[in-house]
Amino acid sequence: MIYLDHAATAPVPRAVADAMYEVLTAHCGNPSSQYSLGLDMKKRVESWRETVAAALDCPARNLYFTSCGTEGDNWALRAAAWQNRRMGTHIVTTAVEHSAVLETCRQLEQEGWEVTYLSPDREGNLSAAQVLEAVRPDTAAVSVMLVNNELGTVYPLEAIAQGLPARNPKTLLHTDAVQGLTVFPLGKLGADFVTVSAHKIGGPKGIGALYLGPRVRNPRPLLAGGGQEHGLRAGTEATAQIAGFAKAAELRLAHRNEDQAHLTALKAYAETVLLALPDVVRVGSGAASHILSISLAGWPSQNIVNDLDSQGICVSAGSACHQGKPSHVIAALKLPKRTAAGVIRLSFGPETTEAEIDACARALRRHHDQRMPML
Ligand code: PLP
């Protein structure tokens, strides 16, 4: 199988599965228990927190484990809205956020909040000035993702964070950095909330983390219950998942520089090979080294995905989260109809090879030559 869909989820290395297996079979303690088995597990969880925090480049005390990136996005937006609710009920976000942010915004709209959805240009870009201009005296929160999961666009978070106090010193800044973990110094971006998820870096599915910065005061928990995570995120800690998250972060950090060099070279190679194919065009100017969005303009993307799948090649039509529905991200670019219809996303991991890109190019060429385009 040729797996070119790392932005959907990354394969789990053996060492990660082993770390989880060891916890599941040899360390059954609940970190809240007050005898040695529990106290030992509490210590382990804190040491895994240190490792994951190192991957974000933030202090461990600022990091809270969640069940996934989706939970982190929901929690961050609701906590920011709650903290500033007396100052204003306006939120600024973008039309190309992950559904975890957009659907939370839609819920907040139903609860009386006003949300401004900023549109990117045709390349998927948004400037810091565009975001800052939308901030008003009643803007409680700004939520802008760091790396777009469909286009690979990297948004100017640092510039947004730097300019925000002049527009409104109380506005809190959230970034969904799920596609940027271990690549960017997330704890140093200047955001008040940073969402990450383990399964995009080779950790297990079902575990994530939220960074809460020093300007976040008495954050309202999303899950109420026991006093876990300093009373901010109730629920018995998912110890095996946390161990797997830490192991994946450790592996990615150990190879960060060579992985980045490999991915940058591989993406350049993929662009050269794929954009030379007839009717293939680049979609967006995404700078992230692991995501490349292209269109076989005129050939419906779900047919391409199915055809490649039958040849053992996994790519996605937009984002896997959309499950066959047209992508809101591609719609926001307002591309010509034929280009928008044929968008596929290729995303790479440290183990992806040029030979796999070549195989994908051959399969796309066959699809182009043998299948009918749309009218
Ligand atoms: N945000 C982005 C940018 C993503 O790519 C994803 C996953 O596809 C998520 C959030 C959701 O993360 P999770 O699958 O851990 O809920």
Residues whose N, C-alpha, C, O or C-beta is under 5 A from the ligand:
A	BS01	PLP	A7 A8 C68 G69 T70 H98 A100 V147 N149 D176 V178 Q179 S197
